[in-house]
């Protein structure tokens, strides 16, 4: 069945352990020789080449190899991984972009080699850039961005307020605007502005009186009126509740049928195009389309008869 599908497909994605490729007859180079117009995309932990290509890996170890565990968590404790499977999701995005680029190039037989740890390293991006330009390796720094030098801008952190938490971030061009927001002249003094990260404890203390007596939504409104990029920190349940109706007004949440019965709420389209409307649906389960696809011989007969 796979061989028949390869003859009529544009893209093959292989995310199976590469040590099993030969046994399963899934070697990308061999497949490309047999189907020269087919775009073949592989998704593996460390790519298909190099000394680490055969290493075993998990989401956690890939998160470490990509550099993220270096910066996640409090400096005096063990590292903390972000929620979910960010590595696999980011690798999926990289693979999708590679596939689209290959198809758009209209040149068959290309191999798209996606490494999960490289996708994570790319996501970290800024950490590597800062390490290069400042000759300092970023380290865990809790909720205070990453551990750059004392002259780095601050705040970029999560702080408590009257009814929850806000993400506090200074205006990078006009950090002195924080003095207006918190009615605190000290936040505009030159010695503090010169080494904001070096005064992080003091900045937190200067923000605290206003934050602890102000609801988070009001804090955010005041900040954004001054062009300071604060935002509320919402729990997932609050996002789903959509108390102000913003998501509903944009038709963001979509009811999607679940294979086991009933509907579940899922995010709708990230972008909207007039000519290609968004299609809702569930991912296919293993083997569920086999009967519909039929055997390779049946599909050839269907095409000749104009059925498929």
C-alpha positions in Angstrom: 0.0 0.0 0.0 2.8 2.4 0.9 4.6 1.7 -2.4 1.4 2.5 -4.3 0.8 5.7 -2.4 4.4 6.9 -3.0 3.8 6.7 -6.8 1.0 9.2 -6.6 2.1 11.5 -3.7 4.0 14.7 -3.6 5.5 14.5 -0.1 6.6 11.7 2.2 7.3 12.5 5.9 9.3 10.0 7.9 9.5 10.5 11.7 10.3 6.9 12.6 13.6 6.1 14.4 16.2 6.1 11.6 17.7 2.9 12.9 14.6 1.1 11.6 14.6 2.6 8.2 16.3 -0.2 6.4 14.1 -2.9 8.0 11.0 -0.9 7.0 12.3 0.0 3.5 12.1 3.7 4.4 15.6 4.8 3.5 15.0 8.3 2.0 17.8 8.1 -0.6 16.5 4.8 -1.9 13.0 6.1 -2.0 14.1 9.2 -3.9 15.8 7.0 -6.5 12.6 5.0 -7.0 10.4 8.1 -7.0 12.5 11.0 -8.3 9.6 13.6 -8.1 8.8 12.8 -4.5 9.8 15.3 -1.8 11.0 13.4 1.3 11.0 15.1 4.7 12.7 13.4 7.7 12.1 14.5 11.3 14.7 13.0 13.7 16.2 14.0 17.0 19.6 15.0 15.7 19.3 14.9 11.9 20.3 12.2 9.5 24.0 12.9 9.5 26.8 13.7 12.0 28.1 11.9 15.1 24.9 12.4 17.1 22.5 11.2 14.4 22.1 7.7 16.0 21.6 8.9 19.6 18.5 8.0 21.4 16.5 11.1 22.6 13.4 12.2 24.3 11.6 15.6 24.6 13.5 16.3 27.8 17.0 15.4 26.5 16.4 17.3 23.2 15.3 20.3 25.3 18.6 20.1 27.0 20.6 19.6 23.8 18.9 22.6 22.2 20.0 24.8 25.1 16.7 25.6 26.8 17.4 23.8 30.1 20.3 26.2 30.5 17.9 29.1 31.1 14.7 27.6 32.6 14.2 27.8 36.3 15.7 29.4 39.4 19.5 29.8 39.4 19.9 27.8 42.7 17.6 24.9 41.7 17.3 22.3 39.1 16.4 23.4 35.5 12.7 23.5 34.5 11.4 22.4 31.1 8.5 24.3 29.5 5.1 22.7 29.3 4.2 20.1 26.7 6.3 19.0 23.7 7.7 22.2 22.4 10.6 20.5 20.7 8.3 18.3 18.6 5.9 21.1 17.8 8.7 23.4 16.7 10.3 20.7 14.6 6.9 20.2 13.0 6.8 23.9 12.1 10.4 23.6 10.6 9.4 20.6 8.6 6.2 22.3 7.3 8.2 25.3 6.2 10.8 23.1 4.5 8.1 21.1 2.7 6.3 24.2 1.5 9.6 25.6 0.2 10.4 22.4 -1.6 7.0 22.2 -3.2 7.0 25.9 -4.2 10.5 25.4 -5.8 8.8 22.9 -8.1 11.8 20.7 -8.2 11.2 17.1 -7.1 13.5 14.7 -5.3 14.6 17.0 -2.5 15.4 15.7 0.9 14.3 17.9 3.8 16.3 17.0 6.9 14.7 18.3 10.1 16.5 17.9 13.5 14.4 18.5 16.6 17.3 19.8 18.7 18.2 22.3 16.0 14.6 23.5 16.0 14.9 24.1 19.7 18.2 25.9 19.3 16.7 28.1 16.7 13.8 28.9 19.0 16.2 29.9 21.7 17.9 32.2 19.1 18.5 35.3 21.2 20.4 33.4 23.9 23.0 32.4 21.4 23.2 35.9 19.9 23.7 37.5 23.3 26.4 34.9 24.1 28.2 35.7 20.9 28.0 39.5 21.2 28.5 39.8 25.0 30.9 36.9 25.5 28.6 35.7 28.3 26.7 32.5 28.5 23.0 32.9 29.5 22.1 31.1 32.7 19.0 30.4 34.7 17.6 33.5 36.2 14.1 32.6 37.4 11.4 34.8 36.0 13.9 37.5 35.1 14.4 36.9 31.4 17.9 35.1 31.2 21.0 35.9 33.1 22.7 38.5 31.0 25.0 41.2 32.3 24.1 44.0 34.7 23.6 46.5 31.8 20.8 44.5 30.2 17.3 46.1 30.2 14.9 45.3 33.0 12.2 44.5 33.9 11.2 41.6 31.7 9.7 39.4 34.4 6.5 38.0 36.0 5.3 40.0 39.1 2.4 39.6 41.5 -0.4 42.2 41.6 -3.6 42.6 43.5 -5.6 39.8 41.8 -3.0 37.7 40.0 0.1 38.2 38.0 1.4 40.5 35.2 4.3 40.2 32.8 6.2 43.5 33.3 8.5 44.6 30.5 10.1 48.0 30.1 9.8 50.1 26.9 13.2 49.3 25.4 13.5 52.7 23.8 12.2 54.7 26.7 12.8 52.7 29.9 12.4 55.9 32.0 8.7 55.7 31.3 8.5 53.2 34.1 9.0 56.2 36.5 5.7 57.7 35.2 3.8 54.4 35.4 4.8 53.8 39.0 5.0 57.4 40.1 8.6 56.7 41.2 11.3 59.2 40.2 14.0 56.7 41.1 13.2 54.6 38.1 14.4 57.4 35.8 17.7 58.2 37.5 20.7 57.7 35.3 22.7 55.3 37.5 19.8 52.9 37.6 19.0 53.2 33.9 22.6 52.4 33.1 22.5 49.1 34.8 18.9 48.0 35.1 19.5 44.3 35.4 22.1 45.0 38.0 19.3 46.8 40.0 16.7 44.1 39.4 15.9 43.6 43.1 15.5 47.4 43.6 13.3 47.7 40.5 11.0 44.9 41.7 10.8 46.6 45.1 9.9 50.0 43.5 7.1 48.4 41.4 5.7 46.4 44.2 3.6 49.0 46.1 1.6 49.9 43.0 1.3 46.4 41.7 0.1 44.9 45.0 -2.7 47.4 45.3 -3.9 47.4 41.6 -5.8 44.8 39.7 -3.9 43.3 36.8 -6.2 44.6 34.1 -5.9 48.1 35.4 -2.1 47.8 35.6 -1.9 46.6 32.0 -4.2 49.4 30.8 -2.1 52.1 32.5 1.1 50.6 31.1 -0.1 50.3 27.6 -1.5 53.8 27.6 2.2 54.8 28.2 3.4 52.4 25.4 4.9 50.1 28.0 4.3 46.4 27.0 2.8 44.9 30.1 0.3 42.1 29.8 -1.9 40.0 32.1 -0.9 36.4 32.9 -4.0 34.3 32.4 -4.6 30.8 33.5 -5.7 28.4 30.7 -9.2 28.3 32.2 -9.4 32.1 32.0 -8.4 32.0 28.3 -11.1 29.5 27.7 -13.7 31.4 29.7 -13.1 34.5 27.4 -14.7 36.8 29.9 -14.5 39.9 27.7 -15.7 38.1 24.6 -12.6 38.9 22.6 -12.0 35.4 21.3 -15.8 34.9 20.6 -15.8 38.2 18.6 -13.1 36.8 16.3 -14.6 33.3 16.1 -11.4 31.9 17.5 -12.6 28.8 19.3 -14.1 26.1 17.1 -16.2 23.1 18.2 -14.5 20.0 16.7 -15.9 16.5 16.8 -14.0 14.0 18.9 -13.5 10.5 17.6 -14.8 9.1 20.9 -18.0 11.2 20.8 -19.0 14.8 21.6 -17.2 18.0 20.6 -14.1 19.7 22.1 -13.0 23.3 21.8 -9.9 23.9 19.7 -8.3 27.0 18.3 -9.5 28.1 14.9 -7.6 29.6 12.0 -4.4 31.4 12.7 -4.9 33.4 9.5 -7.9 33.8 7.2 -7.8 33.7 3.4 -10.7 34.3 1.2 -9.8 31.8 -1.5 -8.7 29.0 0.9 -11.1 28.8 3.9 -10.0 27.1 7.1 -11.0 23.4 7.4 -11.8 22.0 10.8 -11.2 18.3 11.5 -9.4 15.7 13.6 -6.1 14.1 12.7 -6.5 10.7 11.1 -6.0 7.7 13.3 -3.6 4.9 12.3 -5.1 2.8 9.5 -8.6 4.5 9.4 -8.2 5.5 5.8 -6.9 2.2 4.5 -10.2 0.9 3.3 -11.1 4.2 1.6 -7.7 4.3 -0.2 -8.0 0.7 -1.4 -5.2 -1.3 -3.0 -2.8 0.3 -5.5 -4.4 -1.7 -8.3 -7.9 -0.5 -7.3 -6.7 3.1 -7.2 -5.3 2.8 -10.7 -8.6 1.4 -11.9 -10.5 4.2 -10.2 -8.4 6.9 -11.8 -8.8 5.4 -15.2 -12.5 5.3 -14.7 -12.5 8.9 -13.5 -13.6 8.0 -10.0 -10.6 9.3 -8.1 
